[in-house]
Amino acid sequence: MKHIFWLSAIIFVSCALHASAQPRFRYDVKMGIDRLEEEGFDLIKGKKVILVSNQSGRDRTLVPSYRAIQRSATSTLLAVLTPEHGYYGIARAGEAVADSADSLRGVPVRSLYGSLRRPTRNMLDSCDVVVFDVQDIGLRSYTFLSTMYNVMDACAEYGKPLIVLDRPNPLGGTIVDGNVPDSGMTSFVGIIPVPYVHGCTFGELARMINEEGWLPVGADSVPRRCSLTVVPMQNWERWMSWEDTDLLWMPTSPHIPTVDAIRGAAITGVWGELGLASIGIGYTLPFQMFGSPSLNSSVLMEALARQPFPGIAFVATKYRPFYGKYSQQDCNGLIFSFYPDMNMRPYSAGIEMVLAVRALHPELFVADAVQEQARNMFEKVTGSRELFGALYTGGSDAAIRAITSHGRERFMEMRKKYLLYE
């Protein structure tokens, strides 16, 4: 029987990898920065500009957005403000980033992930317009979204117009997965009430934030609204994953070197907060591994093989992290491979994987063994007050699935009016 199981697994993985290797037609997607360039930078002509960006902010020929604006010679670039990880994306997750001593061709670089996380009045005072051009990864907990939110709020308060140069959601626009955060669970890793995998572009989310009244209340006791212009993409459609765009991926942070790392982060990212297993941080495939020295990976594979996971192939493996959880220890685990499928639900797949681990290794789910700081961070990232208790005090699988899909359908209906792409 085991021989049949492993033969089936090999055939499944082979078919999946074969499908992913087939040539795919790629579309000439033009991002917001490309559209701005094509239109001669008319929106910022003659203006003093502050740009919020990092090395992911580039046009389709890989010219940095700050450099494209400089080359236009139609406006004055006053400063570049950077989100978490700094301009070049080298700072670790959660590491405070100081203002850079270096400049970008004479333009000062200021950090929005250090002593400040929101632009001050003084920072924006001398500009005519703020331009936002940062590549997101499509996950609620990734703090680039929180930076955009704070920039919107500052622009609203200080009367500065904001231009968002839209970019693709690398996971596509049809995959929406996970729960909407509980009321009162707002944090820098969960700034707005959207599912963990939200399926929106930053341009769409900016419109949603503005119109849904999600910005803080101003002096008039009503939510602020900023003067927002979104420069939409051309030729991007909701079904497209990053690979369909013919755009080159630029790492957005140290552990997001590829788009597959994003897909893996949607599966494993929240579980890294609890330290249940190594999730590949410290190995060559960050977020695309799940394992520990004691994990019974072959039995876990058998459990996962009982249900379909569109777009995801789980493969039993062994690996040895260079640093991080279980550093220099041999781990039994799973590696995740991905193939195109618009029905992929990576967050839900991560839930099913952990439910299978709980059934196999109940000794790992002892609430008292989890440090308070880890539990607090887990609750912030998941946006749920209930999930930890349900996992660690014997909540049923059905109850956990309900918690981790709470609010999704309402969000799907609400977001329709803010979508810019079919």
C-alpha positions as a printed NumPy array, in Angstrom:
array([[  0.   ,   0.   ,   0.   ],
       [  2.82 ,   2.375,   0.855],
       [  4.394,   1.726,  -2.547],
       [  1.134,   2.721,  -4.219],
       [  0.942,   5.896,  -2.106],
       [  4.446,   7.041,  -2.914],
       [  4.019,   6.194,  -6.613],
       [  0.847,   8.308,  -6.646],
       [  2.652,  11.157,  -4.906],
       [  5.499,  11.05 ,  -7.422],
       [  3.062,  11.059, -10.348],
       [  1.147,  13.985,  -8.827],
       [  4.263,  16.062,  -8.283],
       [  5.624,  15.185, -11.735],
       [  2.375,  16.278, -13.378],
       [  2.352,  19.486, -11.35 ],
       [  5.924,  20.353, -12.25 ],
       [  5.313,  19.444, -15.887],
       [  2.311,  21.771, -15.973],
       [  4.339,  24.603, -14.481],
       [  7.09 ,  24.053, -17.05 ],
       [  4.777,  24.565, -20.045],
       [  5.366,  27.762, -22.025],
       [  2.937,  30.514, -20.978],
       [  1.926,  33.534, -22.99 ],
       [  3.079,  36.662, -21.179],
       [  1.302,  39.974, -21.436],
       [  2.797,  43.414, -21.919],
       [  1.794,  44.729, -18.499],
       [  2.592,  48.365, -17.873],
       [  2.703,  49.492, -14.26 ],
       [  1.77 ,  52.892, -12.892],
       [  5.323,  54.171, -13.197],
       [  5.401,  53.085, -16.868],
       [  2.136,  54.91 , -17.52 ],
       [  3.469,  58.021, -15.771],
       [  6.568,  57.91 , -17.987],
       [  4.532,  57.397, -21.163],
       [  2.41 ,  60.427, -20.32 ],
       [  5.477,  62.623, -19.899],
       [  5.147,  62.844, -16.102],
       [  2.279,  65.303, -16.621],
       [  0.808,  64.58 , -13.175],
       [  3.928,  65.889, -11.437],
       [  5.186,  68.408, -13.978],
       [  6.626,  71.475, -12.31 ],
       [  6.002,  70.053,  -8.827],
       [  8.215,  69.374,  -5.837],
       [  7.886,  65.656,  -5.172],
       [  8.423,  63.332,  -2.233],
       [  8.602,  59.699,  -3.334],
       [  7.767,  56.755,  -1.062],
       [  9.618,  53.803,  -2.549],
       [ 12.365,  51.207,  -2.267],
       [ 14.349,  49.122,  -4.724],
       [ 11.156,  47.351,  -5.811],
       [  9.912,  50.642,  -7.243],
       [ 11.162,  50.364, -10.822],
       [  9.737,  50.631, -14.298],
       [  9.506,  47.607, -16.561],
       [ 13.072,  48.223, -17.837],
       [ 14.297,  48.145, -14.187],
       [ 15.083,  51.855, -13.992],
       [ 14.405,  52.889, -10.356],
       [ 11.37 ,  55.122, -10.016],
       [ 13.374,  57.839,  -8.275],
       [ 15.791,  57.858, -11.227],
       [ 12.973,  57.938, -13.784],
       [ 11.514,  60.985, -12.025],
       [ 14.931,  62.656, -11.92 ],
       [ 15.537,  61.967, -15.607],
       [ 12.245,  63.545, -16.57 ],
       [ 13.628,  66.948, -15.515],
       [ 10.035,  68.165, -15.262],
       [  9.844,  68.123, -11.467],
       [ 12.058,  68.314,  -8.39 ],
       [ 12.544,  65.193,  -6.273],
       [ 13.035,  66.364,  -2.683],
       [ 13.396,  63.064,  -0.799],
       [ 12.749,  59.327,  -0.879],
       [ 10.903,  57.787,   2.094],
       [ 11.376,  54.064,   2.625],
       [  9.244,  51.339,   4.296],
       [ 10.372,  48.377,   6.422],
       [ 13.691,  46.755,   5.362],
       [ 15.091,  50.048,   4.005],
       [ 15.635,  51.145,   0.432],
       [ 17.659,  48.102,  -0.604],
       [ 15.572,  45.618,   1.414],
       [ 18.464,  44.347,   3.521],
       [ 17.196,  44.945,   7.073],
       [ 15.647,  41.943,   8.828],
       [ 11.95 ,  41.738,   9.65 ],
       [ 11.171,  44.041,  12.562],
       [ 14.608,  45.674,  12.531],
       [ 14.442,  49.45 ,  12.954],
       [ 15.958,  51.287,   9.991],
       [ 17.667,  54.635,  10.522],
       [ 17.726,  57.403,   7.947],
       [ 20.354,  56.577,   5.353],
       [ 23.666,  58.401,   5.495],
       [ 23.879,  57.849,   1.75 ],
       [ 21.751,  59.564,  -0.856],
       [ 20.256,  58.418,  -4.14 ],
       [ 22.056,  60.643,  -6.651],
       [ 21.876,  63.542,  -4.231],
       [ 18.344,  62.822,  -2.991],
       [ 18.139,  62.227,   0.793],
       [ 16.654,  58.933,   2.011],
       [ 14.428,  58.978,   5.1  ],
       [ 13.105,  55.916,   6.921],
       [  9.467,  55.251,   7.794],
       [ 10.431,  52.188,   9.81 ],
       [ 12.61 ,  53.612,  12.541],
       [ 11.889,  56.381,  15.011],
       [  9.028,  57.394,  12.689],
       [  6.442,  55.233,  10.939],
       [  4.337,  58.093,   9.615],
       [  5.542,  61.191,   7.751],
       [  5.573,  64.314,   9.882],
       [  4.241,  67.715,   8.862],
       [  7.829,  68.945,   8.618],
       [  8.788,  66.085,   6.258],
       [  5.978,  66.954,   3.844],
       [  5.844,  70.696,   4.321],
       [  7.963,  71.694,   1.336],
       [  6.482,  69.267,  -1.206],
       [  3.599,  69.773,  -3.644],
       [  2.766,  66.103,  -4.053],
       [  3.613,  62.694,  -2.586],
       [  4.11 ,  59.757,  -4.954],
       [  3.85 ,  56.18 ,  -3.659],
       [  5.513,  53.407,  -5.672],
       [  6.206,  50.232,  -3.684],
       [  5.724,  46.613,  -4.768],
       [  3.429,  44.757,  -2.384],
       [  3.221,  40.969,  -1.939],
       [ -0.524,  40.635,  -1.367],
       [ -0.479,  39.596,   2.302],
       [ -2.174,  41.688,   4.999],
       [  0.676,  41.334,   7.506],
       [  3.341,  42.68 ,   5.128],
       [  3.97 ,  46.137,   6.49 ],
       [  4.275,  47.986,   3.175],
       [  0.469,  48.191,   3.369],
       [  0.672,  49.851,   6.787],
       [  3.196,  52.349,   5.431],
       [  0.84 ,  53.264,   2.592],
       [ -1.96 ,  53.689,   5.136],
       [  0.169,  56.011,   7.277],
       [  1.264,  58.013,   4.232],
       [ -2.388,  58.402,   3.206],
       [ -3.264,  59.596,   6.7  ],
       [ -0.41 ,  62.117,   6.765],
       [ -1.343,  63.441,   3.328],
       [ -4.961,  63.795,   4.458],
       [ -4.018,  65.649,   7.634],
       [ -1.452,  67.958,   6.06 ],
       [ -3.341,  68.668,   2.842],
       [ -0.93 ,  67.015,   0.417],
       [ -2.197,  65.201,  -2.703],
       [ -1.113,  61.567,  -3.049],
       [ -0.44 ,  59.679,  -6.276],
       [ -0.314,  55.878,  -6.017],
       [  1.463,  54.224,  -8.945],
       [ -0.242,  50.856,  -9.151],
       [  1.561,  47.525,  -9.426],
       [  0.44 ,  43.899,  -9.814],
       [ -0.572,  41.777,  -6.881],
       [  1.982,  38.978,  -7.443],
       [ -0.523,  36.332,  -6.271],
       [ -3.111,  37.615,  -8.736],
       [ -6.436,  39.254,  -8.08 ],
       [ -8.681,  36.215,  -7.683],
       [ -7.087,  34.486,  -4.691],
       [ -8.732,  35.81 ,  -1.525],
       [ -8.12 ,  33.648,   1.526],
       [ -8.229,  33.91 ,   5.304],
       [-10.204,  35.821,   7.888],
       [-10.85 ,  39.524,   8.269],
       [ -9.336,  40.748,  11.582],
       [-11.581,  41.012,  14.606],
       [-12.728,  44.474,  15.655],
       [-10.062,  46.174,  17.754],
       [ -7.206,  44.018,  16.393],
       [ -5.609,  46.816,  14.373],
       [ -1.799,  46.776,  14.405],
       [  1.133,  47.533,  12.118],
       [  0.896,  43.932,  10.853],
       [ -2.848,  44.229,  10.334],
       [ -3.77 ,  47.84 ,   9.652],
       [ -7.041,  47.38 ,   7.739],
       [ -9.928,  44.841,   7.837],
       [ -9.1  ,  42.658,   4.835],
       [ -8.42 ,  38.897,   4.598],
       [ -4.863,  37.678,   5.062],
       [ -4.586,  37.088,   1.282],
       [ -6.605,  40.041,  -0.028],
       [ -6.346,  39.731,  -3.824],
       [ -6.135,  43.516,  -4.367],
       [ -3.567,  45.895,  -5.763],
       [ -2.313,  48.83 ,  -3.706],
       [ -4.286,  51.172,  -5.943],
       [ -7.478,  49.295,  -5.144],
       [ -6.695,  49.154,  -1.428],
       [ -5.927,  52.875,  -1.347],
       [ -9.354,  53.613,  -2.847],
       [-10.935,  51.231,  -0.331],
       [ -9.159,  52.858,   2.636],
       [-10.213,  56.32 ,   1.506],
       [-13.851,  55.568,   0.72 ],
       [-14.628,  53.09 ,   3.513],
       [-13.599,  55.596,   6.169],
       [-10.738,  53.51 ,   7.498],
       [ -8.368,  56.42 ,   8.107],
       [ -8.307,  57.899,  11.635],
       [-10.852,  60.489,  12.681],
       [ -9.752,  64.07 ,  12.111],
       [-10.469,  67.306,  13.987],
       [-14.006,  67.367,  12.55 ],
       [-14.757,  63.97 ,  14.175],
       [-15.093,  62.175,  10.82 ],
       [-12.543,  59.87 ,   9.168],
       [ -9.945,  61.679,   7.125],
       [ -9.798,  61.347,   3.329],
       [ -6.745,  62.171,   1.289],
       [ -6.708,  63.734,  -2.171],
       [ -5.938,  60.474,  -3.984],
       [ -5.012,  59.762,  -7.59 ],
       [ -4.32 ,  56.175,  -8.651],
       [ -2.373,  55.665, -11.879],
       [ -3.683,  52.257, -12.963],
       [ -1.815,  49.579, -14.839],
       [ -2.41 ,  48.708, -18.454],
       [ -3.012,  45.118, -19.631],
       [ -3.134,  43.602, -16.126],
       [ -6.088,  41.322, -15.429],
       [ -7.203,  39.733, -12.175],
       [ -6.402,  36.174, -13.214],
       [ -2.735,  36.98 , -13.784],
       [ -0.038,  35.781, -11.452],
       [  3.334,  37.511, -11.504],
       [  4.697,  35.065, -14.06 ],
       [  2.063,  36.17 , -16.573],
       [  3.167,  39.813, -16.513],
       [  6.589,  39.483, -18.175],
       [  7.96 ,  41.629, -15.344],
       [ 11.125,  40.762, -13.438],
       [ 10.804,  40.238,  -9.687],
       [ 12.906,  42.407,  -7.393],
       [ 13.294,  41.06 ,  -3.824],
       [ 11.172,  43.165,  -1.482],
       [ 12.824,  41.96 ,   1.742],
       [ 15.559,  39.501,   2.763],
       [ 13.25 ,  36.471,   2.857],
       [ 11.1  ,  37.315,  -0.163],
       [ 13.629,  36.681,  -2.949],
       [ 11.04 ,  35.122,  -5.284],
       [  7.3  ,  35.048,  -5.883],
       [  7.214,  31.425,  -4.684],
       [  8.481,  32.707,  -1.333],
       [  5.318,  34.836,  -1.185],
       [  3.153,  31.808,  -1.865],
       [  5.015,  29.962,   0.848],
       [  4.633,  32.895,   3.248],
       [  0.876,  32.714,   2.752],
       [  1.054,  29.089,   3.954],
       [  3.627,  29.244,   6.737],
       [  4.119,  32.893,   7.713],
       [  1.718,  33.004,  10.665],
       [  3.059,  29.735,  12.091],
       [  6.569,  31.092,  12.33 ],
       [  5.324,  33.374,  15.097],
       [  4.583,  30.362,  17.318],
       [  7.821,  28.509,  16.609],
       [  5.976,  25.279,  15.814],
       [  8.574,  24.362,  13.209],
       [ 11.247,  25.728,  10.95 ],
       [  9.532,  27.441,   8.024],
       [ 12.623,  27.634,   5.85 ],
       [ 13.934,  30.926,   7.269],
       [ 17.653,  30.284,   7.417],
       [ 17.561,  27.808,   4.535],
       [ 17.685,  28.366,   0.781],
       [ 13.893,  28.306,   0.385],
       [ 12.454,  30.779,   2.903],
       [  8.789,  30.103,   3.755],
       [  8.743,  27.092,   1.415],
       [  9.659,  24.513,   4.081],
       [  7.98 ,  23.219,   7.206],
       [  9.83 ,  20.824,   9.472],
       [ 11.577,  19.862,  12.681],
       [ 13.94 ,  17.09 ,  13.833],
       [ 11.024,  15.13 ,  15.314],
       [  8.338,  15.712,  12.674],
       [  6.928,  12.534,  11.16 ],
       [  6.908,  13.975,   7.648],
       [  5.973,  10.775,   5.807],
       [  2.819,  10.286,   7.889],
       [  2.051,  14.001,   7.557],
       [  2.279,  13.598,   3.782],
       [ -0.19 ,  10.728,   3.918],
       [ -2.641,  12.91 ,   5.85 ],
       [ -2.317,  15.811,   3.413],
       [ -2.711,  13.507,   0.405],
       [ -6.325,  12.841,   1.441],
       [ -7.495,  16.251,   0.204],
       [ -6.734,  18.428,  -2.824],
       [ -4.609,  21.574,  -2.606],
       [ -4.972,  23.379,  -5.949],
       [ -1.733,  24.971,  -7.091],
       [  0.352,  23.443,  -4.287],
       [  2.439,  20.274,  -4.221],
       [  3.698,  19.029,  -0.826],
       [  6.797,  16.833,  -0.953],
       [  8.445,  15.059,   2.014],
       [ 12.105,  16.032,   2.427],
       [ 14.995,  16.598,   4.833],
       [ 16.919,  19.845,   5.241],
       [ 19.371,  21.566,   7.575],
       [ 18.84 ,  25.285,   8.311],
       [ 21.967,  27.424,   8.327],
       [ 20.469,  29.778,  10.941],
       [ 17.182,  30.432,  12.707],
       [ 14.895,  27.748,  14.101],
       [ 16.73 ,  24.381,  14.387],
       [ 19.947,  25.901,  13.083],
       [ 22.474,  23.214,  12.063],
       [ 19.996,  20.424,  12.868],
       [ 18.635,  17.907,  10.375],
       [ 14.898,  18.451,   9.961],
       [ 12.229,  16.133,   8.641],
       [  9.751,  18.197,   6.767],
       [  7.862,  19.268,   3.701],
       [  8.873,  21.381,   0.749],
       [  6.207,  23.301,  -1.159],
       [  6.192,  23.579,  -4.939],
       [  3.649,  25.647,  -6.855],
       [  1.961,  25.528, -10.215],
       [ -0.566,  27.885, -11.846],
       [ -4.086,  27.515, -10.459],
       [ -6.524,  30.344,  -9.772],
       [ -8.214,  28.127,  -7.168],
       [ -5.138,  28.131,  -4.94 ],
       [ -5.948,  28.899,  -1.284],
       [ -2.534,  29.058,   0.407],
       [ -3.661,  30.382,   3.798],
       [ -6.285,  27.639,   4.067],
       [ -3.658,  25.079,   3.016],
       [ -1.481,  26.255,   5.915],
       [ -4.41 ,  25.78 ,   8.3  ],
       [ -4.996,  22.24 ,   7.024],
       [ -1.303,  21.444,   7.345],
       [ -1.219,  22.589,  10.977],
       [ -4.427,  20.702,  11.791],
       [ -2.748,  17.578,  10.443],
       [  0.359,  18.32 ,  12.53 ],
       [ -1.825,  18.78 ,  15.617],
       [ -3.422,  15.362,  15.076],
       [  0.007,  13.793,  14.571],
       [  1.959,  15.67 ,  17.276],
       [ -0.461,  16.895,  19.976],
       [  2.499,  17.358,  22.32 ],
       [  3.46 ,  20.469,  20.32 ],
       [  0.195,  22.208,  21.198],
       [  0.674,  23.071,  24.855],
       [ -0.512,  26.614,  25.517],
       [  1.686,  27.151,  28.586],
       [  4.78 ,  26.424,  26.506],
       [  4.147,  29.411,  24.229],
       [  5.705,  32.679,  25.393],
       [  3.291,  35.566,  25.846],
       [  5.147,  37.704,  23.323],
       [  4.845,  34.965,  20.672],
       [  1.152,  34.521,  21.391],
       [  0.524,  38.264,  21.17 ],
       [  2.324,  38.495,  17.841],
       [  0.437,  35.474,  16.507],
       [ -2.864,  37.126,  17.433],
       [ -1.82 ,  40.371,  15.741],
       [ -0.719,  38.644,  12.544],
       [ -3.804,  36.418,  12.303],
       [ -6.096,  39.203,  13.484],
       [ -7.948,  36.72 ,  15.67 ],
       [ -8.494,  36.547,  19.417],
       [ -9.962,  33.05 ,  19.133],
       [ -7.606,  31.085,  16.916],
       [ -4.831,  30.476,  19.43 ],
       [ -7.247,  29.184,  22.067],
       [ -9.039,  26.957,  19.584],
       [ -5.761,  25.429,  18.413],
       [ -4.243,  24.943,  21.829],
       [ -7.265,  23.915,  23.916],
       [ -8.781,  21.26 ,  21.705],
       [-11.043,  23.316,  19.455],
       [-12.522,  21.261,  16.64 ],
       [-11.111,  21.383,  13.124],
       [-14.457,  22.74 ,  11.906],
       [-14.38 ,  25.573,  14.462],
       [-10.846,  26.518,  13.424],
       [-11.792,  26.557,   9.745],
       [-14.711,  28.855,  10.571],
       [-12.469,  31.235,  12.516],
       [ -9.952,  31.427,   9.685],
       [-12.544,  32.268,   7.041],
       [-14.555,  34.747,   9.131],
       [-15.599,  37.855,   7.19 ],
       [-14.209,  36.732,   3.83 ],
       [-17.526,  36.628,   1.978],
       [-18.561,  40.082,   3.213],
       [-15.203,  41.445,   2.094],
       [-15.613,  39.876,  -1.364],
       [-18.903,  41.71 ,  -1.813],
       [-17.619,  45.011,  -0.444],
       [-14.46 ,  45.101,  -2.562],
       [-16.335,  44.912,  -5.893],
       [-16.853,  48.669,  -6.047],
       [-13.136,  49.39 ,  -5.674],
       [-11.723,  46.983,  -8.252],
       [ -9.869,  48.649, -11.12 ],
       [ -9.302,  45.544, -13.217],
       [-11.478,  42.772, -14.637]])
